[in-house]
């Protein structure tokens, strides 16, 4: 299994409880499957090339979590998007926590 396949599998397993609870819905962003709030706000997507979790958070949380080594600011190609972060590693507990935080921030 490739890293991107493993990342997608982990992503959907971590997102599933939020989907079942109706907190998140499936959607797309940049042509890729993602999760959004019921109101349509983008929350997270598995990176198609690396399988890493990419989430949208307030800029100050991206800075704080990056300083803690949880992830790094992210954007497609050379451009970094404000408030977007790619999470390091594939720890389900970290992914779940970061997705929960992104859901709360989007509400």
Secondary structure, DSSP 4 states (H G I P E B T S, - for coil): --HHHHHHHHHHHHHHHHHHTTSEEEEEETTEEEEEETT--EEEEE-TTT--EEEE--HHHHHHHHHTTSEEE--STTPPPTTEEEEPS--HHHHHHHHHHHHHHH-
